[in-house]
Amino acid sequence: MRRAAVLLLFLLPLAACSLQEQPVRTLVAVAPAVGVSAVALGVNIGAVTIMPSKDAEVHVSVGLRPSNSFLGIFSMGGEDAIKAAVINQASADGVLKLSMRYPANTDASGVNEYWTVAVPAGMHVSSDISVGKLQISGISGGIEANLNVGKATLDVPSGAIRVSINVGKINAQANTLNYGNVTLGADVGDADLRVNGMSAGNLEKTGSGTRVSFQGHGQDAISLTVNTGKIALALNGK
């Protein structure tokens, strides 16, 4: 009996991890990109992955999962919200806004959203995330992102970049030197700029924080800031 109880203690965390990785519902949508120059996402808790699409449309997939207790048990309020959730699409002035819409009589505050969005590579993308992760690759139309708590990972060929995080980490790479004004700022934490693998920019220590400024000969701008955290930017090109 004692051995069974010990085994159960090991199995419960594993079960919880398995549940956390599996969405209980996945929604998909396709939106024509005609007349759309930008896509804006609003996410409460979760993860967002943005990549180039293979056609001229915007493809969206969202996996939903309610938050778990320490025993891996789903929140019933979250499950009710997920059952009736829909992908909200609203277009205005060339901007396609995407978010999840939940019934007013359900509690969606703990629902985790896992977004995968494919857009034409030259389209501008923006994202607002309360808590979570953002990963963007292959987008050249410009990036804007705001996170309260989380991590942003960017790997882009070109385009203006502006990312701001309250508490978290930014790892960014741009495969061009077509940048003008580049600024990195961590109120508390470290910031590092590399150009073709070499440390670059004017470094200024500000108490517990770090500022890095760099003036290139290109036209696009980069601004990466965190209140508390770490920033790493790599510029690679000729």
C-alpha positions in Angstrom: 0.0 0.0 0.0 2.8 2.4 0.9 4.6 1.6 -2.4 1.4 2.3 -4.3 1.1 5.7 -2.6 4.7 6.6 -3.4 4.1 5.6 -7.0 1.0 7.8 -7.2 3.0 10.8 -6.0 5.4 10.3 -9.0 2.6 9.7 -11.5 0.4 12.6 -10.6 2.9 15.3 -11.7 3.5 13.4 -14.9 -0.2 13.3 -15.6 -0.5 17.0 -14.9 2.3 17.8 -17.4 0.7 15.6 -20.0 -2.6 17.5 -19.5 -0.9 20.8 -19.7 0.6 20.0 -23.1 -2.7 18.8 -24.7 -5.4 21.4 -25.7 -8.9 20.2 -25.1 -10.2 22.1 -28.1 -8.6 23.5 -31.3 -10.2 26.1 -33.5 -9.1 27.1 -37.0 -9.9 30.0 -39.3 -8.8 31.3 -42.7 -9.1 34.9 -43.6 -8.3 36.4 -47.1 -5.5 39.0 -46.9 -7.0 41.2 -49.6 -7.1 44.7 -48.3 -5.3 43.7 -45.1 -1.9 45.2 -44.4 -1.5 44.2 -40.7 -2.6 41.6 -38.2 -3.1 42.4 -34.5 -3.5 39.7 -31.8 -4.8 40.0 -28.3 -4.0 37.2 -25.9 -4.5 36.9 -22.1 -2.5 33.8 -21.2 -0.7 31.5 -23.6 1.7 31.3 -26.5 1.8 32.9 -29.9 3.7 31.6 -32.9 3.7 33.7 -36.1 5.3 32.6 -39.4 5.0 33.2 -43.2 2.0 31.6 -44.9 2.4 29.7 -48.2 -0.4 31.7 -49.9 -2.1 35.1 -49.8 -4.3 34.3 -46.8 -4.1 34.5 -43.0 -4.3 31.0 -41.4 -5.1 30.8 -37.7 -5.1 27.8 -35.3 -5.8 28.2 -31.6 -5.5 25.4 -29.1 -7.4 26.0 -25.8 -6.8 24.5 -22.4 -8.1 25.5 -19.0 -5.6 26.0 -16.2 -5.0 23.0 -13.9 -4.8 22.5 -10.2 -1.6 20.9 -8.8 -3.3 17.5 -9.2 -3.8 18.2 -12.9 -7.6 18.7 -12.6 -9.1 21.1 -15.1 -11.0 24.2 -13.9 -14.7 23.6 -14.7 -15.3 27.3 -15.3 -12.5 27.2 -17.9 -14.0 24.2 -19.6 -17.4 25.9 -20.0 -15.7 28.9 -21.6 -13.8 26.7 -24.0 -16.8 24.8 -25.2 -18.5 28.0 -26.5 -15.3 29.9 -27.5 -15.0 31.4 -31.0 -12.2 33.1 -32.9 -13.1 36.8 -33.1 -12.1 38.5 -36.3 -12.6 42.3 -36.9 -11.2 44.3 -39.8 -10.9 48.0 -39.9 -8.5 50.4 -41.8 -6.5 47.5 -43.2 -5.9 45.8 -39.8 -7.3 42.4 -39.0 -7.7 42.0 -35.3 -7.8 38.5 -33.8 -8.7 37.4 -30.4 -10.8 34.7 -28.6 -14.4 35.5 -27.6 -15.9 33.7 -24.7 -19.5 33.8 -23.4 -20.2 36.5 -20.8 -21.5 34.0 -18.2 -18.2 31.9 -18.2 -14.9 32.4 -16.5 -12.1 32.5 -19.2 -9.5 34.2 -17.0 -7.5 31.0 -16.6 -7.8 29.6 -20.2 -4.5 29.1 -21.9 -4.5 30.0 -25.6 -1.9 28.5 -28.0 -2.0 30.5 -31.2 -0.3 29.6 -34.5 -0.8 32.3 -37.1 0.6 32.2 -40.7 0.5 35.5 -42.6 2.0 36.8 -45.9 5.7 37.5 -45.1 5.5 41.2 -45.9 2.5 41.9 -43.6 2.9 43.9 -40.4 2.1 42.0 -37.2 1.5 43.1 -33.6 0.7 41.2 -30.5 -0.5 42.1 -26.9 0.0 39.3 -24.4 -0.6 39.5 -20.7 1.3 36.3 -19.7 3.1 34.0 -22.1 5.5 33.5 -25.0 5.8 35.0 -28.4 7.8 33.5 -31.3 8.0 35.2 -34.7 10.1 34.1 -37.7 10.3 35.0 -41.3 8.2 38.2 -41.1 9.6 41.3 -42.9 6.7 43.7 -42.7 7.5 45.0 -39.2 6.8 43.8 -35.7 5.2 45.3 -32.6 4.7 43.4 -29.4 3.8 44.2 -25.8 4.0 41.5 -23.0 3.4 42.0 -19.3 5.2 38.8 -18.3 6.9 36.5 -20.7 9.5 35.9 -23.4 9.8 37.1 -27.0 11.9 35.2 -29.6 12.3 36.8 -33.0 14.2 35.7 -36.1 13.3 37.9 -39.0 14.9 38.8 -42.4 14.2 42.6 -42.1 11.7 45.1 -41.0 11.2 47.5 -38.1 10.9 46.0 -34.6 9.4 47.3 -31.4 9.0 45.0 -28.4 8.3 46.0 -24.8 8.1 43.6 -21.9 7.4 44.4 -18.2 9.1 41.3 -16.8 10.8 38.9 -19.1 13.3 38.2 -21.8 13.8 39.2 -25.4 16.0 37.3 -27.9 16.0 38.8 -31.3 17.9 38.3 -34.6 17.6 40.2 -37.8 19.4 39.0 -40.9 20.2 42.4 -42.4 22.1 45.6 -41.4 19.4 47.8 -43.0 18.8 49.5 -39.7 19.1 53.1 -38.5 18.3 53.9 -34.9 18.7 50.8 -32.6 18.0 51.1 -28.9 18.0 48.5 -26.2 16.9 49.3 -22.6 16.6 47.2 -19.5 15.6 49.2 -16.4 16.8 46.3 -14.2 18.8 43.7 -16.1 21.2 43.3 -19.0 21.1 44.2 -22.7 23.5 43.0 -25.4 23.9 43.9 -29.1 26.0 41.9 -31.5 26.7 42.9 -35.1 28.0 40.1 -37.2 29.0 38.3 -34.0 30.9 41.3 -32.5 29.8 43.4 -29.5 28.5 46.7 -30.8 26.8 50.0 -29.7 27.3 52.5 -27.0 26.8 50.7 -23.6 25.6 52.7 -20.6 25.1 51.2 -17.2 22.2 52.9 -15.3 22.3 51.6 -11.7 20.8 48.1 -12.0 20.0 48.5 -15.7 21.6 48.7 -19.1 21.2 50.9 -22.1 22.6 50.2 -25.6 22.3 52.6 -28.5 23.5 52.0 -32.1 23.2 54.1 -35.2 23.3 52.3 -38.5 23.0 53.5 -42.1 19.7 51.8 -42.9 16.1 53.1 -42.6 14.3 50.7 -40.2 14.4 51.2 -36.4 14.6 48.7 -33.6 13.4 49.4 -30.0 13.6 46.6 -27.4 12.8 47.4 -23.8 12.2 45.5 -20.5 11.4 46.8 -17.1 13.0 43.8 -15.5 14.8 41.1 -17.5 17.3 40.6 -20.3 17.7 41.6 -23.9 19.9 40.0 -26.6 19.9 41.3 -30.2 22.0 40.0 -33.1 22.2 41.8 -36.4 23.8 39.8 -39.3 24.4 41.0 -42.8 26.6 43.0 -45.1 
